Amino acid sequence: MHSESLQHEEALEAAIRKAVCQFQLEFMAGSFAERIRVLVAPDMIVARSRGALPAAEQQLIRTEEGRTLVKQLYRTLFAQQSRILANKVAALTGMAVTEC
C-alpha cells in the first residue's frame, strides 16, 4: 500500500512540474526554469523554480534597479495569470487551490 501511495505522489509531483513549466513558457514571458522542485504534503503543495531568467534579464539583475524591474515584471505577470496555474493544479489534485 505504501508503495502505491509513493508512486501516486511521485506521479502527482511530475504532473505539477510539467504544469508549472508549461505555465512559465506560456504566461511568464516565454522563459522556463532549469529546475522545478515540487513538494507535496497532505494539505500543501510547494513549487520552486530556479534558473528561469533569460540572458538579458540576468544582465539586468546585476544592478538594484534592474533587479527591482525584473521582480516587478514577474510579479505582475504571475498576479495576472496565476488562476490558470491554480486551475490546472486543482484539476490534477482534485482539490481547490486557496492561494497561489
Beta strands, then each sheet from edge to edge (+ up, - down):
strand 1: 35-41
strand 2: 44-50
sheet 1: 1+ 2-
end
